[in-house]
């Protein structure tokens, strides 16, 4: 977060990309609050997919997809 704060302090636009999987799905609300707190201009949320070197055990199945509201959805 120090880098984000420094960039915003110098009026450099900041966006955040979050790849969502089993290990961080529960953190989305905290991430949203941090993004709002620091004044980040954009947040892109991507689902992990079992391609390349991605561990298939990290990928969410359809029943695990979030049903709560986050900013912009």
VOKOL-522820 format. One record per residue: residue number from 1; residue in one letter; y, z, x of N, C-alpha, C, O, CB in turn. Coordinates in steps of 0.02 Angstrom, whole numbers. Glycine has a CB too. Layout:
+-----+------+--------+--------+--------+--------+--------+--------+--------+--------+--------+--------+--------+--------+--------+--------+--------+
: seq : type :   n.c2 :   n.c3 :   n.c1 :  ca.c2 :  ca.c3 :  ca.c1 :   c.c2 :   c.c3 :   c.c1 :   o.c2 :   o.c3 :   o.c1 :  cb.c2 :  cb.c3 :  cb.c1 :
+-----+------+--------+--------+--------+--------+--------+--------+--------+--------+--------+--------+--------+--------+--------+--------+--------+
: NUM :    A :      Y :      Z :      X :      Y :      Z :      X :      Y :      Z :      X :      Y :      Z :      X :      Y :      Z :      X :
...
+-----+------+--------+--------+--------+--------+--------+--------+--------+--------+--------+--------+--------+--------+--------+--------+--------+
// end
This chain:
+-----+------+--------+--------+--------+--------+--------+--------+--------+--------+--------+--------+--------+--------+--------+--------+--------+
: seq : type :   n.c2 :   n.c3 :   n.c1 :  ca.c2 :  ca.c3 :  ca.c1 :   c.c2 :   c.c3 :   c.c1 :   o.c2 :   o.c3 :   o.c1 :  cb.c2 :  cb.c3 :  cb.c1 :
+-----+------+--------+--------+--------+--------+--------+--------+--------+--------+--------+--------+--------+--------+--------+--------+--------+
:   1 :    X :    -60 :      0 :     41 :      0 :      0 :      0 :     63 :      0 :     43 :    116 :    -20 :     19 :      0 :     60 :    -46 :
:   2 :    X :     57 :     22 :    105 :    116 :     22 :    149 :    144 :    -49 :    158 :    204 :    -59 :    159 :     99 :     52 :    217 :
:   3 :    X :     99 :    -97 :    166 :    121 :   -166 :    175 :    156 :   -192 :    113 :    207 :   -225 :    118 :     61 :   -211 :    193 :
:   4 :    X :    128 :   -177 :     55 :    160 :   -198 :     -8 :    229 :   -168 :    -14 :    277 :   -203 :    -31 :    116 :   -178 :    -68 :
:   5 :    X :    235 :   -104 :      0 :    301 :    -71 :     -3 :    350 :   -104 :     44 :    408 :   -115 :     27 :    294 :      3 :     13 :
:   6 :    X :    328 :   -119 :    104 :    373 :   -148 :    154 :    395 :   -218 :    133 :    454 :   -235 :    140 :    337 :   -152 :    223 :
:   7 :    X :    350 :   -258 :    107 :    368 :   -325 :     84 :    418 :   -322 :     27 :    467 :   -358 :     26 :    305 :   -363 :     62 :
:   8 :    X :    405 :   -279 :    -21 :    450 :   -272 :    -79 :    519 :   -247 :    -57 :    570 :   -269 :    -82 :    420 :   -224 :   -132 :
:   9 :    X :    519 :   -200 :     -9 :    582 :   -174 :     18 :    625 :   -230 :     47 :    687 :   -227 :     43 :    568 :   -121 :     72 :
:  10 :    X :    592 :   -281 :     76 :    628 :   -337 :    106 :    633 :   -396 :     58 :    647 :   -453 :     78 :    593 :   -359 :    170 :
:  11 :    X :    622 :   -382 :     -6 :    629 :   -431 :    -60 :    584 :   -493 :    -51 :    603 :   -549 :    -68 :    701 :   -454 :    -66 :
:  12 :    X :    525 :   -481 :    -24 :    475 :   -534 :    -17 :    427 :   -528 :    -76 :    398 :   -475 :    -87 :    436 :   -528 :     52 :
:  13 :    X :    419 :   -581 :   -115 :    376 :   -578 :   -174 :    304 :   -560 :   -156 :    277 :   -585 :   -106 :    377 :   -645 :   -212 :
:  14 :    X :    273 :   -518 :   -196 :    205 :   -495 :   -183 :    162 :   -507 :   -244 :    182 :   -492 :   -301 :    205 :   -420 :   -164 :
:  15 :    X :    102 :   -533 :   -232 :     51 :   -540 :   -283 :    -13 :   -509 :   -256 :    -24 :   -507 :   -196 :     40 :   -614 :   -304 :
:  16 :    X :    -55 :   -485 :   -301 :   -118 :   -454 :   -282 :   -175 :   -490 :   -317 :   -170 :   -507 :   -376 :   -118 :   -378 :   -300 :
:  17 :    X :   -230 :   -501 :   -281 :   -291 :   -529 :   -309 :   -346 :   -477 :   -303 :   -357 :   -449 :   -249 :   -311 :   -596 :   -273 :
:  18 :    X :   -380 :   -463 :   -359 :   -435 :   -415 :   -359 :   -499 :   -450 :   -381 :   -502 :   -478 :   -436 :   -419 :   -355 :   -406 :
:  19 :    X :   -549 :   -449 :   -339 :   -616 :   -475 :   -357 :   -654 :   -416 :   -386 :   -668 :   -367 :   -352 :   -653 :   -506 :   -294 :
:  20 :    X :   -672 :   -421 :   -450 :   -703 :   -366 :   -486 :   -779 :   -371 :   -484 :   -808 :   -423 :   -500 :   -679 :   -364 :   -558 :
:  21 :    X :   -810 :   -316 :   -464 :   -882 :   -311 :   -462 :   -904 :   -241 :   -484 :   -863 :   -201 :   -507 :   -910 :   -327 :   -392 :
:  22 :    X :   -966 :   -227 :   -476 :   -993 :   -162 :   -497 :   -962 :   -103 :   -461 :   -956 :    -49 :   -489 :  -1068 :   -161 :   -487 :
:  23 :    X :   -941 :   -114 :   -399 :   -915 :    -58 :   -359 :   -842 :    -41 :   -372 :   -819 :     12 :   -352 :   -924 :    -73 :   -287 :
:  24 :    X :   -805 :    -85 :   -405 :   -734 :    -70 :   -417 :   -713 :    -77 :   -490 :   -654 :    -68 :   -505 :   -691 :   -113 :   -374 :
:  25 :    X :   -758 :    -93 :   -535 :   -741 :   -103 :   -605 :   -708 :    -40 :   -634 :   -663 :    -45 :   -675 :   -803 :   -121 :   -646 :
:  26 :    X :   -731 :     18 :   -614 :   -703 :     80 :   -639 :   -633 :     94 :   -612 :   -598 :    138 :   -637 :   -749 :    138 :   -623 :
:  27 :    X :   -612 :     58 :   -561 :   -547 :     69 :   -529 :   -491 :     25 :   -557 :   -434 :     30 :   -535 :   -552 :     58 :   -456 :
:  28 :    X :   -506 :    -20 :   -604 :   -456 :    -67 :   -629 :   -394 :    -32 :   -656 :   -338 :    -54 :   -643 :   -486 :   -111 :   -682 :
:  29 :    X :   -402 :     21 :   -694 :   -344 :     55 :   -723 :   -301 :     85 :   -667 :   -239 :     81 :   -670 :   -367 :    111 :   -771 :
:  30 :    X :   -332 :    115 :   -617 :   -294 :    143 :   -561 :   -258 :     88 :   -522 :   -200 :     97 :   -502 :   -340 :    183 :   -513 :
:  31 :    X :   -292 :     33 :   -512 :   -261 :    -24 :   -478 :   -201 :    -49 :   -518 :   -148 :    -63 :   -491 :   -312 :    -81 :   -466 :
:  32 :    X :   -210 :    -55 :   -584 :   -155 :    -76 :   -628 :    -95 :    -30 :   -621 :    -38 :    -52 :   -615 :   -178 :    -79 :   -701 :
:  33 :    X :   -107 :     35 :   -622 :    -53 :     84 :   -617 :    -18 :     79 :   -549 :     43 :     84 :   -545 :    -79 :    155 :   -627 :
:  34 :    X :    -56 :     69 :   -496 :    -27 :     61 :   -429 :     17 :     -2 :   -427 :     72 :     -1 :   -400 :    -81 :     57 :   -375 :
:  35 :    X :     -8 :    -57 :   -455 :     29 :   -119 :   -455 :     95 :   -112 :   -493 :    147 :   -135 :   -470 :    -13 :   -175 :   -486 :
:  36 :    X :     92 :    -78 :   -550 :    153 :    -66 :   -589 :    201 :    -20 :   -550 :    261 :    -32 :   -549 :    137 :    -35 :   -657 :
:  37 :    X :    174 :     31 :   -520 :    215 :     80 :   -483 :    252 :     47 :   -425 :    311 :     62 :   -413 :    170 :    137 :   -456 :
:  38 :    X :    218 :      4 :   -389 :    249 :    -27 :   -330 :    290 :    -89 :   -346 :    324 :   -115 :   -302 :    196 :    -45 :   -281 :
:  39 :    X :    288 :   -113 :   -408 :    329 :   -169 :   -428 :    302 :   -237 :   -405 :    341 :   -283 :   -393 :    397 :   -160 :   -401 :
:  40 :    X :    237 :   -242 :   -400 :    206 :   -305 :   -381 :    220 :   -357 :   -435 :    218 :   -342 :   -495 :    129 :   -296 :   -371 :
:  41 :    X :    236 :   -418 :   -414 :    256 :   -470 :   -460 :    199 :   -504 :   -498 :    211 :   -531 :   -552 :    293 :   -521 :   -424 :
:  42 :    X :    139 :   -503 :   -472 :     83 :   -536 :   -505 :     17 :   -505 :   -486 :      9 :   -479 :   -431 :     82 :   -610 :   -488 :
:  43 :    X :    -31 :   -508 :   -532 :    -97 :   -481 :   -520 :   -148 :   -530 :   -548 :   -148 :   -544 :   -608 :   -105 :   -411 :   -551 :
:  44 :    X :   -191 :   -555 :   -506 :   -244 :   -600 :   -527 :   -310 :   -563 :   -521 :   -327 :   -535 :   -469 :   -245 :   -666 :   -483 :
:  45 :    X :   -348 :   -562 :   -576 :   -413 :   -529 :   -578 :   -467 :   -582 :   -581 :   -465 :   -626 :   -624 :   -418 :   -479 :   -639 :
:  46 :    X :   -514 :   -579 :   -535 :   -569 :   -627 :   -532 :   -635 :   -590 :   -537 :   -644 :   -536 :   -508 :   -566 :   -669 :   -467 :
:  47 :    X :   -682 :   -618 :   -573 :   -750 :   -591 :   -575 :   -788 :   -616 :   -514 :   -782 :   -674 :   -495 :   -786 :   -610 :   -640 :
:  48 :    X :   -827 :   -571 :   -484 :   -870 :   -593 :   -430 :   -926 :   -637 :   -458 :   -949 :   -627 :   -514 :   -900 :   -532 :   -391 :
:  49 :    X :   -946 :   -685 :   -418 :  -1001 :   -729 :   -439 :  -1052 :   -731 :   -382 :  -1033 :   -726 :   -324 :   -975 :   -801 :   -457 :
:  50 :    X :  -1115 :   -740 :   -399 :  -1167 :   -738 :   -347 :  -1171 :   -804 :   -307 :  -1219 :   -841 :   -314 :  -1235 :   -723 :   -378 :
:  51 :    X :  -1121 :   -817 :   -268 :  -1118 :   -878 :   -228 :  -1104 :   -860 :   -155 :  -1077 :   -806 :   -141 :  -1064 :   -927 :   -255 :
:  52 :    X :  -1122 :   -902 :   -110 :  -1108 :   -890 :    -39 :  -1141 :   -826 :    -15 :  -1200 :   -815 :    -26 :  -1034 :   -888 :    -27 :
:  53 :    X :  -1101 :   -785 :     18 :  -1127 :   -722 :     46 :  -1120 :   -663 :     -1 :  -1135 :   -606 :     18 :  -1092 :   -707 :    111 :
:  54 :    X :  -1097 :   -675 :    -62 :  -1088 :   -620 :   -110 :  -1155 :   -589 :   -127 :  -1202 :   -625 :   -146 :  -1052 :   -646 :   -174 :
:  55 :    X :  -1160 :   -525 :   -121 :  -1221 :   -489 :   -138 :  -1230 :   -490 :   -214 :  -1187 :   -465 :   -250 :  -1219 :   -415 :   -112 :
:  56 :    X :  -1285 :   -519 :   -239 :  -1295 :   -523 :   -311 :  -1296 :   -455 :   -346 :  -1285 :   -450 :   -406 :  -1360 :   -559 :   -325 :
:  57 :    X :  -1310 :   -402 :   -308 :  -1311 :   -335 :   -337 :  -1241 :   -311 :   -356 :  -1234 :   -263 :   -395 :  -1343 :   -286 :   -289 :
:  58 :    X :  -1189 :   -341 :   -329 :  -1120 :   -322 :   -343 :  -1095 :   -355 :   -407 :  -1051 :   -329 :   -441 :  -1075 :   -341 :   -285 :
:  59 :    X :  -1123 :   -413 :   -424 :  -1099 :   -454 :   -480 :  -1113 :   -419 :   -547 :  -1167 :   -392 :   -558 :  -1132 :   -523 :   -480 :
:  60 :    X :  -1062 :   -420 :   -591 :  -1069 :   -390 :   -657 :  -1109 :   -437 :   -702 :  -1103 :   -498 :   -698 :  -1000 :   -375 :   -688 :
:  61 :    X :  -1149 :   -408 :   -746 :  -1180 :   -450 :   -797 :  -1136 :   -448 :   -860 :  -1088 :   -409 :   -863 :  -1253 :   -426 :   -813 :
:  62 :    X :  -1152 :   -488 :   -908 :  -1108 :   -495 :   -967 :  -1096 :   -430 :  -1004 :  -1041 :   -419 :  -1030 :  -1139 :   -546 :  -1014 :
:  63 :    X :  -1145 :   -386 :  -1006 :  -1136 :   -321 :  -1041 :  -1091 :   -274 :  -1003 :  -1067 :   -225 :  -1032 :  -1204 :   -289 :  -1051 :
:  64 :    X :  -1079 :   -286 :   -940 :  -1037 :   -242 :   -899 :   -964 :   -263 :   -896 :   -923 :   -229 :   -865 :  -1065 :   -239 :   -829 :
:  65 :    X :   -947 :   -318 :   -927 :   -878 :   -342 :   -925 :   -833 :   -293 :   -962 :   -853 :   -265 :  -1013 :   -872 :   -412 :   -955 :
:  66 :    X :   -773 :   -282 :   -936 :   -727 :   -234 :   -968 :   -705 :   -257 :  -1037 :   -696 :   -316 :  -1050 :   -666 :   -222 :   -924 :
:  67 :    X :   -695 :   -208 :  -1080 :   -670 :   -223 :  -1148 :   -604 :   -189 :  -1160 :   -577 :   -193 :  -1215 :   -721 :   -202 :  -1201 :
:  68 :    X :   -577 :   -155 :  -1110 :   -512 :   -122 :  -1117 :   -456 :   -169 :  -1098 :   -467 :   -219 :  -1064 :   -510 :    -58 :  -1074 :
:  69 :    X :   -397 :   -153 :  -1120 :   -338 :   -193 :  -1105 :   -309 :   -175 :  -1037 :   -304 :   -117 :  -1020 :   -285 :   -185 :  -1159 :
:  70 :    X :   -292 :   -226 :  -1000 :   -254 :   -216 :   -938 :   -192 :   -261 :   -944 :   -190 :   -305 :   -987 :   -296 :   -233 :   -874 :
:  71 :    X :   -144 :   -251 :   -901 :    -81 :   -288 :   -906 :    -95 :   -363 :   -907 :   -133 :   -389 :   -866 :    -35 :   -270 :   -847 :
:  72 :    X :    -63 :   -398 :   -952 :    -67 :   -471 :   -955 :   -126 :   -498 :   -992 :   -132 :   -559 :  -1000 :    -68 :   -497 :   -887 :
:  73 :    X :   -171 :   -456 :  -1016 :   -228 :   -482 :  -1053 :   -220 :   -470 :  -1127 :   -263 :   -488 :  -1166 :   -293 :   -450 :  -1029 :
+-----+------+--------+--------+--------+--------+--------+--------+--------+--------+--------+--------+--------+--------+--------+--------+--------+
// end
